[in-house]
Amino acid sequence: MNTKDIEQLLQKLPAATAEISKVIVGQQQVMEEMLISLLAGGHCILEGVPGLAKTLMVSTLAKTLDLDFHRVQFTPDLMPSDIIGTEILEEDHATGKRFFKFQKGPVFTNVLLADEINRTPPKTQAALLEAMQEHAVSYGGARHVLDEPFFVLATQNPVEQAGTYPLPEAQLDRFLLFIRVGYPSVDEEMDIIGRTTGAPPAEVQRVLDGEDMIALQALVREVDIAEPLLRFVTDVIRATRPQESGLKAVQDYLRWGAGPRAGQALVLCAKAHAVLRGRFAVTLEDLRAIAPSALRHRLLLNFQAEADGVSTDDIVDQVFAGVPEPASPIS
């Protein structure tokens, strides 16, 4: 890819953001982190109370992409076959012979919105998580490969816990980012109320297609990160582990720290963060900006942390403050 092609590709990113802004008021950081997850080639989960437009954010982002999009509303009675597909019995009218044909489920798409993923039983969650990891579905002894690119954007509501099936920590680790959606500001909320009770919103134009996303993912992988920053990321990840960390907050409040996948997520997302800003080298600020969403679901708090009101974001802040910064972060 030559310089001109790269420049044309990068110009589409702010155009996509502008299209999303036609529908979504505020939440710039949330939308940016969702886009970072796509650029890094991973899946993300959005958590927030009802009414914060989580579903609308995902569907609007999907509309800016010229890709197939499916939405699945997760419910307690949803079965794995409702996600991945099932075999149906068909008859050849010419010969009269009957045969089984695999009917693809909604997971066979480019962008899948898994709405309220914590409302479906573990068996169905596991079927989706396997497809996320393998980019393929196994059924009846046959392997069916999913189309590329493939992204899962999941939402969950932290308020109601009755009748829900929270994802275990090992399954949460499969998501590249865990994004928290907060309340809008006063001005943003007034704008939201005004927009949604007036004329219909403007139509969102498609800006990026599948080839663009695959090219951008390859471009993100080529972004440079200096060795001192790689060492810093390694030190940060290891500092979250109570067994080997010298930080008091980690020893007091964490049961388990982050694994190597957390370091991979942090570096990949920092590279995507740099690309969004037109840079091709990771800085310390890129790492700091994406660290909470990359690490918060990979740290397991103990009972003392819950009693003291300490969150995983607090621990991430203290880890970054406690690990020495590299002397020359960019080379």
Summary of the structure (lengths in Angstrom):
residues: 331
radius of gyration: 21.4
end to end distance: 23.9
largest distance: 75.5
contacts: 1033
relative contact order: 0.15
helix: 48%
strand: 17%
